[in-house]
Amino acid sequence: MLEVKMYLHSAITRQTSTLVNISIVNDGTGSHKSGNYCYAIKGRRGQLLKKGELKNWPRQSKTAAALLQRVLNDAYPKGAK
């Protein structure tokens, strides 16, 4: 499982708060060369904002950062409102 958290570090209050938490989980149905993943994006209060799945991700030739980018593109496509 990959987990990405985004924090806000306030310059005014000096407090840190979580803005978003992204979990990416291998669902176990892929192969050695490609993986299938489920993702969930949760807001600052833990509420589910987006969820989805990616199939046939080329895990041997792409990085974890590229997987995160693909998840964000899937959850928030260009032109969507």
C-alpha distance (Angstrom), angle and dihedral (degrees) to the residues before:
residue distance angle dihedral
M1 . . .
L2 3.77 . .
E3 3.77 118.9 .
V4 3.79 124.4 -170.0
K5 3.79 122.1 -174.1
M6 3.79 126.0 -170.8
Y7 3.79 117.3 -154.2
L8 3.78 133.7 -167.6
H9 3.81 113.3 -141.8
S10 3.79 105.4 -163.1
A11 3.79 115.0 -141.7
I12 3.79 89.2 -162.4
T13 3.82 103.3 47.5
R14 3.82 97.2 20.7
Q15 3.80 87.7 -134.8
T16 3.79 124.9 134.0
S17 3.79 121.9 -141.3
T18 3.79 132.4 177.9
L19 3.80 113.4 -116.0
V20 3.81 101.1 -179.7
N21 3.80 140.5 -3.3
I22 3.82 121.0 -155.1
S23 3.81 120.7 -166.2
I24 3.81 121.3 -170.2
V25 3.79 116.0 -171.9
N26 3.81 129.7 -173.4
D27 3.81 105.3 -129.3
G28 3.80 92.8 -151.8
T29 3.82 96.8 -120.9
G30 3.80 99.5 102.2
S31 3.78 132.2 91.3
H32 3.79 134.3 -114.6
K33 3.82 90.3 -86.9
S34 3.81 101.3 38.2
G35 3.77 134.3 32.1
N36 3.78 136.4 -157.6
Y37 3.79 116.5 -140.0
C38 3.80 139.1 -170.8
Y39 3.78 119.9 -155.1
A40 3.79 137.7 -166.6
I41 3.79 127.7 -168.2
K42 3.79 115.4 -160.0
G43 3.79 129.4 -171.1
R44 3.78 131.4 -130.8
R45 3.81 93.2 -78.3
G46 3.81 93.6 45.7
Q47 3.79 94.0 -101.5
L48 3.80 116.1 148.1
L49 3.81 109.6 -108.7
K50 3.81 101.4 171.3
K51 3.78 138.6 -5.4
G52 3.76 134.0 -179.6
E53 3.76 147.4 130.7
L54 3.77 138.8 -106.0
K55 3.78 120.3 -150.9
N56 3.81 129.6 -157.5
W57 3.81 96.8 9.0
P58 3.85 108.4 179.8
R59 3.81 96.3 -124.7
Q60 3.80 94.9 174.7
S61 3.80 95.4 57.9
K62 3.84 103.8 31.1
T63 3.79 131.2 66.5
A64 3.80 129.2 -125.9
A65 3.82 87.8 -109.0
A66 3.81 89.5 56.9
L67 3.83 89.2 50.5
L68 3.81 89.8 52.5
Q69 3.80 90.3 49.6
R70 3.81 90.5 50.9
V71 3.81 91.0 49.8
L72 3.81 91.2 51.6
N73 3.81 91.5 46.8
D74 3.81 89.9 49.9
A75 3.80 93.7 47.7
Y76 3.80 96.0 41.8
P77 3.82 109.3 26.9
K78 3.80 119.8 -171.0
G79 3.76 112.9 -91.1
A80 3.80 94.6 20.7
K81 3.77 118.9 128.4
